[in-house]
Amino acid sequence: MWRRVASVSHLTFAHNSTVNKNACTFKCWEAFTTEIPRKEKTTYQTAKTPFITFVLGGPGSGKGTQCMKIVENFGFTHLSAGDLLRREIASNSADGIMILNTIKEGKIVPSELTIKLIQKEMESSDNYKFLIDGFPRSEDNRKAFEQIFGAEPDNVLFFDCPEDEMVKRVLNRNQGRVDDNIDTIKKRLKVFTALNLPVVNYYLEKGKLYKINGVGTVDEIYKQVHPVFSTFNFEKCCVD
């Protein structure tokens, strides 16, 4: 099991254009292990450079639904920061209680805790392609991720959706989630606008951001998403 990553592949390419594979430069990851890998099992840590996509958007922007389609078509492992936090809440741990109180207030969970949960899931996976959904939610999140992982994402999807549409979707999904009520939704959207948009702008300036119009049917929205990944020859394998 790997413990730390020294560097990550860096892909830069123009939007809506074909990726020139010869122009992509990949930096090697240095993997630190506690045991010798078994020869009969090849994992992403030793075989392939991890490919990380951040998936950003407000609550109800449709990013979770689109992540499912990316998993289906391109073999990514989907890591939802929200789902990981809710699972920790359900465990009734001290961290879970703190997370619950933070979410009820519409605030951002401490970066180190969210990253710890994401890192645990990545370490247990045989895949090398990851969708990290709903993270980073702030500049603090972003900086902490890059410091702890020693890595930046390969690309970033941002689902742009009007606030009234997001509120309607969240209230209609009726999943029984602690944060699916009108007061908490409004708090979350206020926090999202204040904290997440600087992250969006940061990756836009870095040339890594793909802005997706989040209004429309699932298939209409996916038509914008598919080209982001179709330029890579991803193999549908090692899906958790």
Backbone hydrogen bonds in HBPLUS format (Angstrom, degrees):
<---DONOR---> <-ACCEPTOR-->    atom                        ^
c    i                          cat <-CA-CA->   ^        H-A-AA   ^      H-
h    n   atom  resd res      DA  || num        DHA   H-A  angle D-A-AA Bond
n    s   type  num  typ     dist DA aas  dist angle  dist       angle   num
A0003-ARG N   A0032-PHE O   3.07 MM  29  5.63 132.4  2.30 139.9 153.1     1
A0023-ALA N   A0020-ASN O   2.85 MM   3  5.33 146.8  1.96 111.2 121.8     2
A0024-CYS N   A0021-LYS O   3.24 MM   3  5.32 149.9  2.34  99.9 108.3     3
A0041-LYS N   A0038-ARG O   3.21 MM   3  5.62 159.1  2.25 110.2 116.4     4
A0046-THR N   A0043-THR O   3.20 MM   3  5.85 142.9  2.34 114.2 121.7     5
A0047-ALA N   A0043-THR O   2.97 MM   4  5.95 146.5  2.08 151.6 162.0     6
A0048-LYS N   A0044-TYR O   3.23 MM   4  4.92 151.2  2.32 112.7 121.3     7
A0051-PHE N   A0128-TYR O   2.71 MM  77  6.12 160.9  1.74 164.8 170.8     8
A0130-PHE N   A0051-PHE O   2.89 MM  79  6.26 168.0  1.91 169.4 172.4     9
A0154-ASP N   A0052-ILE O   2.72 MM 102  5.43 149.1  1.82 145.4 155.7    10
A0053-THR N   A0130-PHE O   2.90 MM  77  6.21 160.8  1.93 165.4 171.8    11
A0132-ILE N   A0053-THR O   2.83 MM  79  6.12 168.8  1.85 162.7 166.6    12
A0054-PHE N   A0155-ASN O   3.17 MM 101  6.66 149.4  2.27 153.0 155.0    13
A0157-LEU N   A0054-PHE O   2.86 MM 103  6.27 163.3  1.89 163.7 166.0    14
A0055-VAL N   A0132-ILE O   2.91 MM  77  5.95 156.4  1.97 147.7 143.4    15
A0134-GLY N   A0055-VAL O   2.84 MM  79  5.95 170.8  1.85 166.9 166.4    16
A0056-LEU N   A0157-LEU O   2.71 MM 101  5.94 177.0  1.71 166.2 165.2    17
A0159-PHE N   A0056-LEU O   2.87 MM 103  6.27 164.9  1.89 150.8 151.0    18
A0061-SER N   A0058-GLY O   3.04 MM   3  5.37 143.9  2.17 142.0 136.4    19
A0066-GLN N   A0062-GLY O   3.22 MM   4  6.48 161.5  2.26 152.2 157.3    20
A0067-CYS N   A0063-LYS O   2.91 MM   4  6.08 144.8  2.03 142.8 152.7    21
A0068-MET N   A0064-GLY O   3.23 MM   4  6.56 146.9  2.35 143.1 150.2    22
A0070-ILE N   A0066-GLN O   3.01 MM   4  6.35 151.5  2.09 148.8 157.0    23
A0071-VAL N   A0067-CYS O   2.91 MM   4  6.17 159.4  1.96 152.3 157.6    24
A0072-GLU N   A0068-MET O   3.02 MM   4  6.21 158.6  2.07 142.0 147.8    25
A0073-ASN N   A0069-LYS O   2.99 MM   4  6.13 155.8  2.05 146.4 152.0    26
A0074-PHE N   A0070-ILE O   2.78 MM   4  5.54 153.8  1.84 150.0 156.2    27
A0075-GLY N   A0071-VAL O   2.97 MM   4  4.77 137.4  2.16 127.3 129.5    28
A0077-THR N   A0129-LYS O   2.86 MM  52  6.11 161.3  1.90 146.6 151.4    29
A0131-LEU N   A0077-THR O   2.87 MM  54  6.11 164.9  1.90 154.8 156.5    30
A0079-LEU N   A0131-LEU O   2.76 MM  52  5.87 173.8  1.76 170.7 172.2    31
A0133-ASP N   A0079-LEU O   2.82 MM  54  5.96 158.2  1.86 148.4 155.8    32
A0084-LEU N   A0080-SER O   2.99 MM   4  6.25 161.1  2.02 156.1 161.2    33
A0081-ALA N   A0133-ASP O   2.88 MM  52  5.95 167.3  1.90 161.2 163.7    34
A0085-LEU N   A0081-ALA O   3.00 MM   4  6.22 155.0  2.07 147.9 154.5    35
A0086-ARG N   A0082-GLY O   2.92 MM   4  6.16 160.0  1.96 150.7 156.4    36
A0087-ARG N   A0083-ASP O   2.89 MM   4  6.06 149.9  1.98 145.5 153.8    37
A0088-GLU N   A0084-LEU O   3.09 MM   4  6.31 146.6  2.20 138.2 146.9    38
A0089-ILE N   A0085-LEU O   2.95 MM   4  6.30 147.9  2.06 144.8 154.1    39
A0090-ALA N   A0086-ARG O   2.99 MM   4  6.27 155.9  2.05 145.5 151.0    40
A0091-SER N   A0088-GLU O   3.15 MM   3  5.13 139.0  2.33  94.9 106.6    41
A0092-ASN N   A0089-ILE O   3.05 MM   3  5.61 165.0  2.08 117.3 122.1    42
A0097-ILE N   A0093-SER O   3.01 MM   4  6.36 151.3  2.09 151.2 157.4    43
A0098-MET N   A0094-ALA O   3.14 MM   4  6.40 161.5  2.17 147.2 152.0    44
A0099-ILE N   A0095-ASP O   2.86 MM   4  6.10 155.9  1.92 150.8 157.9    45
A0100-LEU N   A0096-GLY O   2.95 MM   4  6.14 160.1  1.99 147.1 152.1    46
A0101-ASN N   A0097-ILE O   3.12 MM   4  6.38 166.2  2.14 151.7 154.2    47
A0102-THR N   A0098-MET O   3.03 MM   4  6.20 152.6  2.11 144.4 152.4    48
A0103-ILE N   A0099-ILE O   2.90 MM   4  6.14 163.3  1.92 158.6 162.0    49
A0104-LYS N   A0100-LEU O   3.00 MM   4  6.20 160.6  2.04 152.0 157.3    50
A0105-GLU N   A0101-ASN O   3.30 MM   4  6.45 140.8  2.46 136.1 144.8    51
A0105-GLU N   A0102-THR O   3.20 MM   3  5.29 129.4  2.47  96.3 109.1    52
A0107-LYS N   A0102-THR O   3.06 MM   5  5.42 157.8  2.11 159.6 152.6    53
A0106-GLY N   A0103-ILE O   2.85 MM   3  4.90 155.4  1.91 105.1 113.1    54
A0113-LEU N   A0110-PRO O   3.17 MM   3  5.65 127.0  2.47 109.6 121.6    55
A0114-THR N   A0110-PRO O   3.32 MM   4  6.69 165.9  2.34 158.7 161.9    56
A0115-ILE N   A0111-SER O   2.91 MM   4  6.06 169.6  1.92 163.5 166.8    57
A0116-LYS N   A0112-GLU O   2.96 MM   4  6.01 147.7  2.07 136.9 145.7    58
A0117-LEU N   A0113-LEU O   3.18 MM   4  6.50 153.1  2.26 147.4 153.2    59
A0118-ILE N   A0114-THR O   3.03 MM   4  6.34 159.3  2.07 151.0 156.9    60
A0119-GLN N   A0115-ILE O   2.77 MM   4  5.89 167.7  1.79 155.7 159.3    61
A0120-LYS N   A0116-LYS O   3.06 MM   4  6.16 153.4  2.13 140.7 147.3    62
A0121-GLU N   A0117-LEU O   3.28 MM   4  6.54 155.4  2.34 143.2 148.5    63
A0122-MET N   A0118-ILE O   3.03 MM   4  6.33 157.7  2.08 153.2 159.7    64
A0123-GLU N   A0119-GLN O   2.92 MM   4  6.08 158.8  1.97 151.6 157.0    65
A0124-SER N   A0120-LYS O   3.27 MM   4  6.42 137.1  2.46 136.6 146.5    66
A0125-SER N   A0122-MET O   3.18 MM   3  5.24 161.8  2.21 105.2 110.6    67
A0142-ARG N   A0138-SER O   3.00 MM   4  6.34 162.0  2.03 149.3 153.8    68
A0143-LYS N   A0139-GLU O   2.92 MM   4  6.10 171.2  1.93 153.5 155.3    69
A0144-ALA N   A0140-ASP O   2.94 MM   4  6.02 158.8  1.98 147.8 154.2    70
A0145-PHE N   A0141-ASN O   2.90 MM   4  6.09 158.6  1.95 152.6 158.3    71
A0146-GLU N   A0142-ARG O   3.06 MM   4  6.34 169.7  2.07 155.4 157.3    72
A0147-GLN N   A0143-LYS O   2.95 MM   4  6.10 149.1  2.05 142.8 151.7    73
A0148-ILE N   A0144-ALA O   2.87 MM   4  5.99 167.8  1.88 154.2 157.1    74
A0149-PHE N   A0145-PHE O   2.81 MM   4  5.75 168.4  1.82 156.8 160.9    75
A0150-GLY N   A0146-GLU O   2.78 MM   4  4.97 127.8  2.05 118.8 131.8    76
A0156-VAL N   A0208-LYS O   2.94 MM  52  5.77 153.0  2.02 152.6 145.0    77
A0210-TYR N   A0156-VAL O   2.77 MM  54  6.09 146.4  1.88 161.1 172.6    78
A0158-PHE N   A0210-TYR O   2.92 MM  52  6.08 162.4  1.95 157.3 154.1    79
A0212-ILE N   A0158-PHE O   2.76 MM  54  5.87 175.0  1.76 157.8 158.6    80
A0160-ASP N   A0212-ILE O   2.81 MM  52  5.91 158.0  1.86 162.5 170.0    81
A0214-GLY N   A0160-ASP O   2.79 MM  54  5.24 165.5  1.81 144.0 142.6    82
A0166-MET N   A0162-PRO O   3.09 MM   4  6.44 155.0  2.16 152.4 159.8    83
A0167-VAL N   A0163-GLU O   2.97 MM   4  6.22 163.1  1.99 158.2 162.1    84
A0168-LYS N   A0164-ASP O   3.13 MM   4  6.23 161.2  2.17 139.5 144.6    85
A0169-ARG N   A0165-GLU O   3.04 MM   4  6.22 160.1  2.08 147.3 152.4    86
A0170-VAL N   A0166-MET O   2.99 MM   4  6.18 165.3  2.01 153.7 157.3    87
A0171-LEU N   A0167-VAL O   3.06 MM   4  6.22 167.0  2.08 154.1 157.4    88
A0172-ASN N   A0168-LYS O   3.07 MM   4  6.14 139.7  2.23 140.7 151.4    89
A0173-ARG N   A0169-ARG O   3.03 MM   4  6.12 128.2  2.31 145.8 157.5    90
A0180-ASP N   A0177-ARG O   3.09 MM   3  5.32 168.5  2.11 115.7 116.7    91
A0185-ILE N   A0181-ASN O   2.84 MM   4  5.95 160.9  1.88 162.0 168.6    92
A0186-LYS N   A0182-ILE O   3.06 MM   4  6.20 163.3  2.09 147.6 150.9    93
A0187-LYS N   A0183-ASP O   3.12 MM   4  6.39 154.2  2.19 143.7 151.0    94
A0188-ARG N   A0184-THR O   2.82 MM   4  6.05 159.5  1.86 152.1 157.9    95
A0189-LEU N   A0185-ILE O   2.87 MM   4  6.14 157.0  1.92 153.1 159.2    96
A0190-LYS N   A0186-LYS O   3.02 MM   4  6.16 153.3  2.09 142.1 149.2    97
A0191-VAL N   A0187-LYS O   2.94 MM   4  6.21 160.1  1.98 150.9 156.2    98
A0192-PHE N   A0188-ARG O   2.76 MM   4  5.94 156.0  1.81 146.1 153.9    99
A0193-THR N   A0189-LEU O   2.95 MM   4  6.11 164.9  1.97 147.9 150.8   100
A0194-ALA N   A0190-LYS O   3.14 MM   4  6.33 160.4  2.18 144.8 150.1   101
A0195-LEU N   A0191-VAL O   2.83 MM   4  5.86 163.9  1.85 158.4 162.5   102
A0196-ASN N   A0192-PHE O   2.76 MM   4  4.98 146.8  1.87 131.5 142.7   103
A0199-VAL N   A0196-ASN O   2.95 MM   3  5.25 125.9  2.25 105.7 120.0   104
A0200-VAL N   A0196-ASN O   3.04 MM   4  6.44 154.6  2.10 150.2 158.1   105
A0201-ASN N   A0197-LEU O   2.87 MM   4  6.13 162.7  1.90 154.7 158.5   106
A0202-TYR N   A0198-PRO O   2.93 MM   4  6.05 145.5  2.05 136.4 146.0   107
A0203-TYR N   A0199-VAL O   3.11 MM   4  6.44 163.0  2.14 155.8 157.4   108
A0204-LEU N   A0200-VAL O   2.96 MM   4  6.16 142.3  2.10 143.2 154.8   109
A0205-GLU N   A0201-ASN O   3.01 MM   4  6.21 158.2  2.06 147.1 151.1   110
A0206-LYS N   A0202-TYR O   3.11 MM   4  6.38 136.0  2.31 135.3 147.8   111
A0208-LYS N   A0203-TYR O   2.99 MM   5  5.37 157.7  2.05 164.1 162.1   112
A0207-GLY N   A0204-LEU O   3.11 MM   3  5.23 155.6  2.18 102.3 109.8   113
A0221-ILE N   A0217-THR O   2.99 MM   4  6.22 161.3  2.03 154.7 158.9   114
A0222-TYR N   A0218-VAL O   2.95 MM   4  6.13 152.2  2.02 143.0 151.6   115
A0223-LYS N   A0219-ASP O   3.10 MM   4  6.29 136.2  2.30 141.3 150.7   116
A0224-GLN N   A0221-ILE O   3.03 MM   3  5.58 149.2  2.13 111.5 120.0   117
A0225-VAL N   A0222-TYR O   2.95 MM   3  4.77 121.5  2.30  91.5 107.6   118
A0226-HIS N   A0222-TYR O   2.87 MM   4  5.95 169.4  1.88 166.4 164.8   119
A0228-VAL N   A0225-VAL O   2.99 MM   3  5.64 142.7  2.13 120.7 130.8   120
A0229-PHE N   A0226-HIS O   3.07 MM   3  5.72 143.1  2.22 118.2 126.3   121
A0230-SER N   A0226-HIS O   2.98 MM   4  6.00 148.1  2.08 153.8 163.2   122
A0232-PHE N   A0229-PHE O   3.09 MM   3  5.72 162.6  2.12 117.9 123.3   123
A0237-CYS N   A0235-GLU O   2.99 MM   2  5.68 121.6  2.34 109.5  93.0   124
